[in-house]
Amino acid sequence: MSAGDAKLIQIVDAALVDAAQKSGPWLVCRLGCTQCCMGPFAITQLDAHRLRKGLAELELSDPARATRVRQRARQAVARISLESPGNAEFPDSMDEEPCPALDPETGACDLYAARPITCRAFGPPVRCGEESLGVCELCFQGASDAEIAACEVAIDPDGVEQAVLQELEQLTGKRGETIVALALAS
């Protein structure tokens, strides 16, 4: 499974390099721009597995930083539980809830190498299967639909993510989506 996830990350990251080259100055994503790091958002069990593995590696290399990530995750879970007890939908008040992996002092992701596919793909115009995903509202300002479409890339044209996700779900029995805070809080 690890080899499959490594292959997926390589495919997605290569597609995003292509998207960044095509997008040129339209793509304004940079360190410290954290708009896409706000609010709880759905991630797959594969993303959760990768994040937990990344946190375990961080615990070995920088225990203090790993402790801060885990503490932010636990605090986020507590706030989310208070705001939406037993509810699958999050209230609008959670829209500004920062991702627990986001270092509030630097605006950097403490688990950048292990970040979910959603985080990797946010910003440029990408397509996953037949679905075109949204573009960051800070990017492509003033661009026409045709200019945006010319920059679009497919991030997983062969469905590698689904195959690896199914393998993981069979191994662990964990299914369905979760959020970063829940993945990292335990």
Contacts in CASP RR format, 6 or more apart in sequence:
PFRMAT RR
TARGET T0000
AUTHOR 0000-0000-0000
METHOD contacts of the structure
MODEL  1
MSAGDAKLIQIVDAALVDAAQKSGPWLVCRLGCTQCCMGPFAITQLDAHR
LRKGLAELELSDPARATRVRQRARQAVARISLESPGNAEFPDSMDEEPCP
ALDPETGACDLYAARPITCRAFGPPVRCGEESLGVCELCFQGASDAEIAA
CEVAIDPDGVEQAVLQELEQLTGKRGETIVALALAS
1 164 0 8 1.000
1 167 0 8 1.000
1 168 0 8 1.000
1 171 0 8 1.000
4 160 0 8 1.000
4 163 0 8 1.000
4 164 0 8 1.000
5 46 0 8 1.000
5 49 0 8 1.000
5 50 0 8 1.000
5 164 0 8 1.000
7 160 0 8 1.000
7 164 0 8 1.000
8 46 0 8 1.000
8 117 0 8 1.000
8 156 0 8 1.000
8 160 0 8 1.000
8 161 0 8 1.000
8 164 0 8 1.000
9 120 0 8 1.000
11 155 0 8 1.000
11 156 0 8 1.000
11 158 0 8 1.000
11 160 0 8 1.000
12 117 0 8 1.000
12 120 0 8 1.000
12 121 0 8 1.000
12 155 0 8 1.000
12 156 0 8 1.000
13 120 0 8 1.000
15 126 0 8 1.000
15 153 0 8 1.000
15 154 0 8 1.000
15 155 0 8 1.000
15 156 0 8 1.000
16 120 0 8 1.000
16 121 0 8 1.000
16 124 0 8 1.000
16 126 0 8 1.000
16 153 0 8 1.000
16 155 0 8 1.000
18 153 0 8 1.000
19 27 0 8 1.000
19 124 0 8 1.000
19 125 0 8 1.000
19 126 0 8 1.000
19 151 0 8 1.000
19 152 0 8 1.000
19 153 0 8 1.000
20 27 0 8 1.000
20 124 0 8 1.000
22 124 0 8 1.000
22 150 0 8 1.000
22 151 0 8 1.000
22 153 0 8 1.000
23 124 0 8 1.000
23 125 0 8 1.000
23 139 0 8 1.000
23 140 0 8 1.000
23 151 0 8 1.000
26 139 0 8 1.000
26 140 0 8 1.000
26 141 0 8 1.000
26 143 0 8 1.000
26 147 0 8 1.000
26 148 0 8 1.000
26 151 0 8 1.000
27 123 0 8 1.000
27 124 0 8 1.000
27 139 0 8 1.000
27 140 0 8 1.000
27 151 0 8 1.000
28 136 0 8 1.000
28 138 0 8 1.000
28 139 0 8 1.000
29 123 0 8 1.000
29 124 0 8 1.000
29 136 0 8 1.000
29 138 0 8 1.000
29 139 0 8 1.000
31 106 0 8 1.000
31 107 0 8 1.000
31 108 0 8 1.000
32 106 0 8 1.000
32 107 0 8 1.000
32 108 0 8 1.000
33 138 0 8 1.000
34 98 0 8 1.000
34 102 0 8 1.000
34 107 0 8 1.000
35 136 0 8 1.000
35 137 0 8 1.000
35 138 0 8 1.000
36 119 0 8 1.000
36 122 0 8 1.000
36 123 0 8 1.000
36 136 0 8 1.000
37 98 0 8 1.000
37 99 0 8 1.000
37 101 0 8 1.000
37 102 0 8 1.000
37 107 0 8 1.000
37 109 0 8 1.000
37 119 0 8 1.000
38 95 0 8 1.000
38 96 0 8 1.000
38 97 0 8 1.000
38 98 0 8 1.000
38 99 0 8 1.000
39 90 0 8 1.000
39 94 0 8 1.000
39 95 0 8 1.000
39 96 0 8 1.000
39 97 0 8 1.000
39 98 0 8 1.000
39 99 0 8 1.000
40 76 0 8 1.000
40 80 0 8 1.000
40 90 0 8 1.000
40 94 0 8 1.000
40 97 0 8 1.000
40 179 0 8 1.000
40 180 0 8 1.000
40 181 0 8 1.000
41 118 0 8 1.000
41 179 0 8 1.000
41 180 0 8 1.000
42 118 0 8 1.000
42 177 0 8 1.000
42 178 0 8 1.000
42 179 0 8 1.000
43 51 0 8 1.000
43 116 0 8 1.000
43 117 0 8 1.000
43 118 0 8 1.000
43 177 0 8 1.000
43 178 0 8 1.000
43 179 0 8 1.000
43 180 0 8 1.000
43 183 0 8 1.000
44 116 0 8 1.000
44 117 0 8 1.000
44 161 0 8 1.000
44 165 0 8 1.000
44 176 0 8 1.000
44 177 0 8 1.000
45 165 0 8 1.000
45 168 0 8 1.000
45 169 0 8 1.000
45 172 0 8 1.000
45 174 0 8 1.000
45 175 0 8 1.000
45 176 0 8 1.000
45 177 0 8 1.000
45 178 0 8 1.000
46 117 0 8 1.000
46 161 0 8 1.000
46 164 0 8 1.000
46 165 0 8 1.000
46 168 0 8 1.000
47 116 0 8 1.000
47 117 0 8 1.000
47 118 0 8 1.000
47 183 0 8 1.000
48 174 0 8 1.000
48 178 0 8 1.000
48 180 0 8 1.000
48 182 0 8 1.000
48 183 0 8 1.000
49 168 0 8 1.000
49 172 0 8 1.000
50 114 0 8 1.000
50 115 0 8 1.000
50 116 0 8 1.000
51 101 0 8 1.000
51 111 0 8 1.000
51 114 0 8 1.000
51 115 0 8 1.000
51 116 0 8 1.000
51 180 0 8 1.000
51 183 0 8 1.000
51 184 0 8 1.000
52 183 0 8 1.000
52 184 0 8 1.000
53 114 0 8 1.000
54 111 0 8 1.000
54 113 0 8 1.000
54 114 0 8 1.000
55 66 0 8 1.000
55 69 0 8 1.000
55 70 0 8 1.000
55 111 0 8 1.000
55 114 0 8 1.000
55 184 0 8 1.000
57 114 0 8 1.000
58 65 0 8 1.000
58 66 0 8 1.000
58 69 0 8 1.000
58 110 0 8 1.000
58 111 0 8 1.000
59 66 0 8 1.000
59 67 0 8 1.000
65 103 0 8 1.000
65 110 0 8 1.000
66 110 0 8 1.000
68 103 0 8 1.000
68 110 0 8 1.000
69 100 0 8 1.000
69 101 0 8 1.000
69 110 0 8 1.000
69 111 0 8 1.000
69 184 0 8 1.000
70 100 0 8 1.000
70 184 0 8 1.000
70 185 0 8 1.000
72 98 0 8 1.000
72 100 0 8 1.000
72 101 0 8 1.000
72 102 0 8 1.000
73 100 0 8 1.000
73 180 0 8 1.000
73 181 0 8 1.000
73 182 0 8 1.000
73 183 0 8 1.000
73 184 0 8 1.000
73 185 0 8 1.000
74 185 0 8 1.000
75 100 0 8 1.000
76 97 0 8 1.000
76 98 0 8 1.000
76 100 0 8 1.000
76 181 0 8 1.000
76 185 0 8 1.000
77 181 0 8 1.000
77 182 0 8 1.000
77 185 0 8 1.000
79 94 0 8 1.000
79 97 0 8 1.000
80 90 0 8 1.000
80 94 0 8 1.000
80 97 0 8 1.000
80 179 0 8 1.000
80 181 0 8 1.000
83 90 0 8 1.000
83 91 0 8 1.000
83 93 0 8 1.000
83 94 0 8 1.000
84 90 0 8 1.000
84 91 0 8 1.000
84 94 0 8 1.000
98 104 0 8 1.000
99 109 0 8 1.000
99 180 0 8 1.000
99 181 0 8 1.000
100 180 0 8 1.000
100 181 0 8 1.000
100 184 0 8 1.000
100 185 0 8 1.000
101 109 0 8 1.000
101 110 0 8 1.000
101 111 0 8 1.000
101 115 0 8 1.000
101 180 0 8 1.000
101 184 0 8 1.000
102 108 0 8 1.000
102 109 0 8 1.000
102 110 0 8 1.000
103 109 0 8 1.000
103 110 0 8 1.000
109 115 0 8 1.000
109 119 0 8 1.000
116 180 0 8 1.000
117 155 0 8 1.000
117 156 0 8 1.000
117 161 0 8 1.000
120 155 0 8 1.000
121 128 0 8 1.000
121 133 0 8 1.000
121 155 0 8 1.000
122 136 0 8 1.000
123 135 0 8 1.000
123 136 0 8 1.000
123 139 0 8 1.000
124 135 0 8 1.000
124 139 0 8 1.000
124 151 0 8 1.000
124 152 0 8 1.000
124 153 0 8 1.000
125 132 0 8 1.000
125 133 0 8 1.000
125 134 0 8 1.000
125 135 0 8 1.000
125 140 0 8 1.000
125 148 0 8 1.000
125 149 0 8 1.000
125 151 0 8 1.000
125 152 0 8 1.000
125 153 0 8 1.000
126 132 0 8 1.000
126 133 0 8 1.000
126 134 0 8 1.000
126 152 0 8 1.000
126 153 0 8 1.000
126 154 0 8 1.000
126 155 0 8 1.000
127 133 0 8 1.000
127 152 0 8 1.000
127 153 0 8 1.000
127 154 0 8 1.000
127 155 0 8 1.000
128 154 0 8 1.000
128 155 0 8 1.000
128 156 0 8 1.000
129 154 0 8 1.000
129 156 0 8 1.000
129 157 0 8 1.000
129 159 0 8 1.000
132 152 0 8 1.000
135 148 0 8 1.000
140 147 0 8 1.000
140 148 0 8 1.000
140 151 0 8 1.000
168 174 0 8 1.000
169 175 0 8 1.000
169 176 0 8 1.000
END
